[in-house]
């Protein structure tokens, strides 16, 4: 089977169960950012932490499910499952953060390679969240609002995992001293 079909060569694509529509539609920006977020998480699977790898894999599967939900423009059925998943993220944040030294300063992205990759995922997640807000507002998709809490917490989790990765690697967080 060939990986290419040529169907999108005219600037059109289709969503679940729909005729072809222009790739300039906001849904494709949203799906592209979601794909970028998922791809950035692929970089994070490098640490020698089975616990983090399992968590990242679970999040990647969630992102694929959300992509399918977004691509089905006929559906307006966002299950309470995302509320449960948001609470699970909060629990993970609390568990990892309880191991870390108290944060008293702003920190710069960096330190270990894994930490920097989590910071990149955090930034991509924040961008996706902003795009999701615009999409919900402009496309009248209030049904997707439960996803906002999920992505807001997810970016917080990535921040904590960036710090945790530094901590486990014996690398100090890079403190921002307020100077340019």
C-alpha positions as CSV (number, residue, x, y, z in Angstrom):
1,X,0.0,0.0,0.0
2,X,1.3,3.4,-0.9
3,X,1.6,6.1,1.8
4,X,0.5,8.8,-0.6
5,X,-2.8,9.1,-2.3
6,X,-2.6,12.5,-4.1
7,X,-6.1,13.3,-2.8
8,X,-4.9,16.4,-1.1
9,X,-2.9,17.8,-4.0
10,X,-5.7,20.3,-4.8
11,X,-5.7,21.9,-1.3
12,X,-8.7,19.9,-0.2
13,X,-9.0,17.2,2.5
14,X,-11.9,15.4,4.2
15,X,-12.9,14.9,7.8
16,X,-14.7,11.9,9.3
17,X,-17.7,11.2,7.1
18,X,-17.5,14.5,5.2
19,X,-16.9,15.6,1.6
20,X,-13.7,17.3,0.8
21,X,-13.2,20.8,2.3
22,X,-10.4,23.4,2.0
23,X,-7.3,22.8,4.0
24,X,-7.4,26.5,4.9
25,X,-10.3,25.8,7.3
26,X,-9.4,26.4,11.0
27,X,-10.0,22.7,11.9
28,X,-6.9,21.8,9.9
29,X,-4.8,24.3,11.9
30,X,-6.2,22.8,15.1
31,X,-5.5,19.2,14.0
32,X,-2.1,20.1,12.8
33,X,-1.1,21.7,16.2
34,X,-2.5,18.6,17.9
35,X,-0.3,16.4,15.7
36,X,2.7,18.6,16.4
37,X,2.0,18.2,20.2
38,X,1.8,14.5,19.8
39,X,5.0,14.4,17.7
40,X,6.9,16.5,20.3
41,X,5.9,14.0,23.0
42,X,7.6,11.3,20.9
43,X,10.9,13.0,21.7
44,X,10.2,12.8,25.4
45,X,10.0,9.0,25.5
46,X,13.8,8.9,25.7
47,X,14.2,9.0,29.5
48,X,15.0,5.8,31.3
49,X,11.9,6.2,33.4
50,X,9.2,3.6,32.7
51,X,6.7,5.6,34.7
52,X,7.1,8.7,32.5
53,X,7.1,6.6,29.3
54,X,3.8,4.9,30.3
55,X,2.3,8.3,31.1
56,X,3.5,9.9,27.8
57,X,2.1,6.9,25.8
58,X,-1.2,7.3,27.6
59,X,-1.3,11.0,26.7
60,X,-0.4,10.3,23.1
61,X,-3.3,7.9,22.8
62,X,-5.6,10.5,24.4
63,X,-4.4,13.1,21.8
64,X,-5.3,10.7,19.0
65,X,-8.8,10.2,20.5
66,X,-9.2,14.0,20.7
67,X,-8.1,14.3,17.1
68,X,-10.8,11.9,16.1
69,X,-13.3,13.8,18.2
70,X,-12.3,17.1,16.5
71,X,-12.3,15.6,13.0
72,X,-15.9,14.4,13.4
73,X,-17.6,17.8,12.9
74,X,-21.0,16.2,13.1
75,X,-20.5,15.0,16.6
76,X,-21.1,17.3,19.6
77,X,-20.5,14.6,22.2
78,X,-17.6,15.3,24.5
79,X,-17.8,12.7,27.2
80,X,-17.3,13.3,30.9
81,X,-14.3,11.0,30.4
82,X,-12.2,14.1,29.8
83,X,-13.2,15.4,33.3
84,X,-11.9,12.2,34.7
85,X,-8.7,12.4,32.6
86,X,-8.2,16.0,33.8
87,X,-8.4,14.8,37.4
88,X,-5.9,12.1,36.6
89,X,-3.5,14.7,35.3
90,X,-4.0,16.7,38.5
91,X,-3.1,13.7,40.5
92,X,0.0,13.1,38.5
93,X,1.0,16.7,38.9
94,X,0.6,16.4,42.6
95,X,2.5,13.2,42.8
96,X,5.5,14.4,40.8
97,X,5.5,17.8,42.4
98,X,5.6,16.3,45.9
99,X,9.0,14.9,45.1
100,X,10.5,18.2,43.8
101,X,12.0,21.0,45.8
102,X,9.7,24.0,46.2
103,X,9.8,26.4,43.3
104,X,10.6,29.9,44.5
105,X,11.7,31.4,41.2
106,X,10.8,31.5,37.5
107,X,12.8,29.0,35.6
108,X,14.1,29.0,32.0
109,X,13.4,26.0,29.8
110,X,16.4,23.8,29.7
111,X,18.7,21.7,31.8
112,X,18.6,18.1,30.7
113,X,17.5,17.2,27.1
114,X,14.4,15.5,28.4
115,X,13.5,18.6,30.5
116,X,13.9,20.8,27.4
117,X,11.7,18.5,25.4
118,X,9.0,18.6,28.0
119,X,9.2,22.4,27.9
120,X,8.8,22.3,24.2
121,X,5.7,20.1,24.5
122,X,4.4,22.5,27.2
123,X,4.7,25.5,24.8
124,X,3.1,23.5,21.9
125,X,0.3,22.5,24.3
126,X,-0.3,26.1,25.3
127,X,-0.5,27.1,21.6
128,X,-3.0,24.3,20.9
129,X,-5.1,25.4,23.9
130,X,-5.3,29.0,22.5
131,X,-6.2,27.6,19.0
132,X,-8.9,25.4,20.7
133,X,-10.4,28.4,22.4
134,X,-10.6,30.3,19.1
135,X,-12.0,27.3,17.4
136,X,-14.7,26.8,20.1
137,X,-15.6,30.5,19.9
138,X,-15.5,31.0,16.2
139,X,-17.1,27.6,15.2
140,X,-19.7,27.6,17.9
141,X,-18.4,24.3,19.4
142,X,-19.2,24.8,23.1
143,X,-19.4,21.0,23.3
144,X,-15.6,21.0,23.2
145,X,-15.2,23.2,26.3
146,X,-14.4,20.2,28.6
147,X,-11.2,19.8,26.6
148,X,-10.0,23.2,27.8
149,X,-9.4,22.1,31.3
150,X,-7.7,19.0,30.0
151,X,-5.2,20.9,27.9
152,X,-4.7,23.6,30.6
153,X,-3.7,20.9,33.1
154,X,-1.7,19.0,30.5
155,X,0.6,21.9,30.0
156,X,1.1,22.2,33.8
157,X,1.9,18.5,33.8
158,X,4.6,19.0,31.2
159,X,6.1,21.9,33.3
160,X,6.3,19.6,36.3
161,X,7.7,16.7,34.3
162,X,10.4,19.1,32.9
163,X,11.4,19.9,36.5
164,X,11.1,16.2,37.5
165,X,13.3,15.2,34.6
166,X,16.0,17.7,35.7
167,X,15.7,16.5,39.3
168,X,16.0,12.8,38.4
169,X,19.0,13.6,36.1
170,X,20.7,15.6,38.9
171,X,20.5,18.8,36.8
172,X,19.5,22.0,38.5
173,X,16.6,24.0,37.0
174,X,17.9,27.1,35.2
175,X,16.7,30.0,37.4
176,X,15.7,33.2,35.7
177,X,17.5,36.1,37.4
178,X,15.3,38.8,35.9
179,X,18.0,40.2,33.8
180,X,17.9,40.4,30.0
